Amino acid sequence: MPSRPQILLIVALLAGCTSGTPIPVDSASAAQATAPVAIDWSPVDSIMGRTGVAQPGDVRRYNMPRSDLRVSAGGVSIKPAFALGSWVAFKAHGSGAEAMGDLVLLHEELAPVLAKLQAGGVEQTAIHHHIIMESPRILYVHVHGHGDPRAIATAVRAALALTGTPPSAPAAAPSSEPFGIDTTAVTAALGHAGRVNGGVWQVSVPRTETIKSGDFEIPASMGLGTAINFQPTGGGKAAITGDFVLLGTEVNPVIKALGENRITVTSLHNHLLDENPRLFFMHFWANDDAVALARGLKAALDLTNSRK
């Protein structure tokens, strides 16, 4: 039986609950209760068959380039890092993880991959094309998973096994050849720096808003930063592709700005289902003087609420 002091304490606590008087809560305990559970990524790496790469925002990303494909578009032989990069990114959330990604597929791979992902509890949030004039035709399937990261990785790996996606390979040694475009001039014209990856100059520009899906805050590194890729095509020229991440009010001003700078909009769609604020993804293409294209891209970026 409880002692008299214990009974008095229980009565006081009940009185506080019924009277509306707040009961003090230890802030450290509350923070621990809501903090995501730390994830051991080693089993996920093993399941995925490749080592994840740490990204800003405590994100772990797995890259699965489709180096097995030989794709050309507008006379340009597409490098995997330019527009053929499957990927999935994880972030701890609650007692598990949220995962988002994008799989690059041939048409004949689509149906079996969708069935395998659905069977493994990984959802699809968009299926569409990103570029035009490519041969063979390529589809992009955006995916979302939540829960046990090992289960999500198992489903993704099983789906990839139905495609020609090659296993992980050691990173190629940096080329000693001149890159092909003046990246210093491109950076100055665009207003954002980038990096060379797989023979492509890659730039990512986050938005300034906080983007959420339910109670999950989505970092830009999970596919919500405007992506711009330059692939040199000779003589200081480059093919460009990627996608602008836009609010609805920004869509048509950006289309106009790109068109005025001879950059073709190739697709406009959503990648997610329930993000807030609602976002639109605008893909583009051009093959021209790299610095001139960077100026055109900057004109469009300046019309968005992107980080400076």
C-alpha positions in Angstrom: 0.0 0.0 0.0 1.3 3.5 -0.8 2.6 5.5 2.2 0.9 8.8 3.2 3.5 11.0 1.5 3.1 9.0 -1.8 -0.7 9.4 -1.5 -0.4 13.1 -1.0 1.9 13.3 -4.1 -0.6 11.4 -6.2 -3.4 13.6 -5.1 -1.4 16.8 -5.9 -0.5 15.5 -9.4 -4.2 14.7 -10.1 -5.2 18.1 -8.9 -2.7 19.7 -11.2 -4.1 17.7 -14.2 -7.7 18.6 -13.5 -7.2 22.2 -12.5 -5.2 23.1 -15.6 -2.1 23.9 -13.6 0.9 22.7 -15.7 3.1 19.9 -14.2 6.8 20.7 -14.6 8.5 18.4 -17.1 12.2 17.8 -17.2 13.2 19.5 -20.5 16.1 17.1 -21.1 13.8 14.1 -20.8 11.3 15.7 -23.2 14.0 16.3 -25.8 15.2 12.7 -25.5 11.6 11.5 -26.0 11.3 13.4 -29.3 14.8 13.1 -30.7 15.3 10.6 -33.5 16.8 7.3 -32.6 20.5 7.2 -33.8 20.9 4.8 -36.7 23.8 2.4 -37.3 24.3 2.8 -41.0 26.6 -0.2 -41.4 23.8 -2.7 -42.0 22.1 -0.3 -44.4 25.4 0.0 -46.3 25.7 -3.8 -46.5 22.1 -4.2 -47.8 22.5 -1.5 -50.4 25.9 -2.9 -51.5 27.6 0.4 -51.3 28.7 3.0 -48.8 26.4 5.9 -48.1 27.8 9.4 -48.3 27.1 11.9 -45.5 25.2 15.0 -46.7 24.2 18.3 -45.0 21.3 18.0 -42.7 22.4 14.6 -41.2 21.4 12.8 -44.5 23.0 9.6 -45.8 22.8 9.3 -49.5 23.4 6.2 -51.7 24.3 6.9 -55.4 23.5 4.3 -58.0 24.6 5.7 -61.4 23.3 4.0 -64.5 26.7 3.6 -66.1 25.3 0.5 -67.9 23.2 2.8 -70.2 24.3 4.4 -73.4 22.0 7.4 -73.8 22.3 10.3 -76.2 20.2 13.5 -76.3 20.4 16.2 -78.9 23.6 14.8 -80.2 25.2 14.7 -76.7 26.4 11.4 -75.2 25.0 11.6 -71.7 27.3 10.9 -68.8 25.8 9.1 -65.8 26.5 12.1 -63.5 24.7 14.4 -65.9 21.2 12.9 -66.0 21.4 9.1 -65.3 22.0 9.0 -61.5 19.7 6.9 -59.4 19.9 7.7 -55.7 18.2 7.3 -52.4 18.7 9.4 -49.3 17.9 8.5 -45.7 17.5 10.7 -42.6 16.7 9.5 -39.1 13.2 10.4 -38.0 11.4 9.1 -34.9 12.2 5.5 -34.2 13.3 4.9 -37.8 14.0 6.9 -41.0 12.5 8.8 -43.9 13.9 8.0 -47.3 13.5 9.8 -50.6 15.1 9.1 -54.0 14.9 8.9 -57.7 15.4 5.8 -59.8 16.5 5.9 -63.5 14.7 3.2 -65.5 14.2 1.9 -69.0 10.6 1.5 -70.0 10.8 -2.3 -69.8 12.1 -2.1 -66.2 9.3 0.1 -65.0 6.5 -2.4 -64.2 8.6 -5.0 -62.4 10.4 -2.3 -60.4 7.1 -0.8 -59.3 5.8 -4.2 -58.2 8.9 -4.9 -56.2 8.9 -1.6 -54.4 5.2 -1.8 -53.6 5.7 -5.3 -52.2 8.5 -3.9 -50.0 6.4 -1.0 -48.7 8.3 1.7 -50.6 5.9 4.2 -52.2 6.1 6.1 -55.5 5.5 9.8 -55.6 6.1 10.6 -59.3 6.8 8.8 -62.6 7.8 10.9 -65.6 10.5 12.1 -68.0 13.1 14.8 -67.2 14.8 15.4 -70.6 13.7 15.2 -74.2 15.2 13.9 -77.5 17.0 11.1 -75.6 17.5 7.6 -77.0 16.7 5.2 -75.5 13.8 6.9 -73.7 14.4 7.2 -69.9 11.9 7.2 -67.0 12.4 8.7 -63.6 10.6 7.1 -60.6 10.6 9.1 -57.4 10.3 7.0 -54.2 9.5 7.5 -50.6 9.8 5.2 -47.6 9.5 5.5 -43.9 10.2 3.2 -41.0 13.0 0.7 -40.5 15.9 1.9 -42.8 17.0 -1.8 -43.3 13.6 -2.7 -44.7 13.6 0.3 -47.0 17.1 -0.6 -48.2 16.1 -4.2 -48.8 13.1 -3.1 -51.0 15.2 -0.7 -53.0 18.0 -3.2 -53.5 15.5 -5.9 -54.6 14.0 -3.4 -57.1 17.5 -2.4 -58.4 18.3 -6.1 -59.0 15.5 -6.1 -61.7 17.4 -3.5 -63.6 20.9 -3.2 -65.3 22.1 -1.0 -62.5 25.8 -2.0 -61.9 27.3 -2.7 -58.5 29.3 -0.1 -56.7 32.6 0.6 -58.3 35.7 2.5 -56.9 35.7 6.2 -57.6 37.6 7.0 -60.9 40.8 8.9 -60.6 40.6 12.6 -61.4 41.3 13.3 -65.0 44.5 15.1 -65.9 42.8 16.5 -69.1 41.5 20.1 -69.1 37.9 20.1 -68.0 36.5 21.7 -71.1 34.8 24.8 -69.7 36.0 27.7 -67.5 34.4 26.8 -64.2 35.7 30.0 -62.6 33.9 32.1 -65.2 30.8 29.9 -64.9 30.8 30.3 -61.1 31.1 34.1 -61.4 28.3 34.3 -64.0 26.0 31.9 -62.1 26.7 33.3 -58.6 27.0 29.8 -57.1 30.0 27.4 -56.9 30.0 23.8 -57.9 32.2 20.7 -58.1 33.4 18.2 -60.7 31.8 14.8 -60.4 32.0 12.2 -63.1 33.0 14.7 -65.8 30.2 17.0 -64.9 30.2 20.4 -63.2 27.4 20.1 -60.6 25.8 23.0 -58.7 23.1 22.8 -56.0 21.2 25.8 -54.8 18.9 25.3 -51.7 15.7 27.3 -51.2 15.3 29.5 -48.1 12.0 28.1 -46.9 11.6 25.3 -44.4 9.9 22.4 -46.4 8.0 19.8 -44.4 6.1 16.6 -45.0 3.9 16.2 -42.0 6.2 16.7 -39.0 9.3 15.8 -41.0 11.5 18.7 -42.1 13.0 17.8 -45.4 16.6 18.9 -45.9 17.6 20.3 -49.3 20.0 17.4 -49.6 17.1 15.0 -50.0 16.3 16.4 -53.5 14.9 19.8 -52.7 17.7 22.0 -54.0 17.8 23.4 -57.5 20.2 21.2 -59.4 22.3 22.5 -62.3 24.6 20.3 -64.3 27.1 21.3 -67.0 28.6 18.7 -69.3 31.3 20.1 -71.6 30.7 19.5 -75.3 33.8 21.2 -76.8 34.9 24.7 -77.6 33.8 26.2 -74.3 30.3 24.9 -74.8 28.3 22.7 -72.4 25.1 20.9 -72.3 23.0 21.8 -69.3 20.2 20.0 -67.5 18.8 19.8 -64.0 15.7 21.1 -62.3 14.6 24.3 -60.6 12.6 23.8 -57.4 9.8 26.4 -57.4 6.8 27.8 -55.8 3.7 28.0 -58.0 4.1 31.8 -58.3 7.6 31.4 -59.6 6.9 28.9 -62.4 5.9 31.1 -65.3 8.4 33.9 -64.6 11.2 31.3 -64.6 9.9 29.7 -67.9 10.0 33.2 -69.4 13.5 33.9 -68.2 14.9 30.6 -69.4 13.2 31.0 -72.8 14.7 34.5 -73.2 18.1 32.9 -72.7 17.6 30.1 -75.2 17.2 27.4 -72.5 14.4 24.9 -73.2 12.0 23.8 -70.5 11.6 20.0 -70.9 9.3 19.0 -68.0 7.2 20.5 -65.2 5.8 18.4 -62.4 5.8 17.5 -58.8 8.2 15.1 -57.1 6.4 14.7 -53.8 2.8 14.2 -52.6 2.3 16.2 -49.4 5.1 18.7 -49.0 4.4 22.2 -47.6 4.7 24.6 -49.2 3.8 22.9 -52.5 6.8 22.7 -54.9 7.1 22.3 -58.6 10.1 20.9 -60.4 11.1 22.4 -63.7 13.7 20.5 -65.9 15.6 22.2 -68.6 18.1 21.7 -71.5 20.5 23.7 -73.7 23.8 23.2 -75.4 25.7 26.4 -75.9 28.4 28.6 -74.5 28.8 27.6 -70.9 29.2 31.1 -69.5 26.3 32.5 -71.5 24.1 29.7 -70.2 25.2 30.4 -66.6 24.1 34.0 -67.0 20.7 32.8 -68.3 20.4 30.4 -65.4 21.2 33.2 -62.9 18.5 35.3 -64.5 16.0 32.6 -63.6 17.5 31.9 -60.2 17.1 35.5 -59.3 13.3 35.2 -59.7 13.2 32.5 -57.0 13.5 32.5 -53.2 16.8 30.7 -53.3 19.8 31.2 -51.0 22.2 33.8 -52.3 
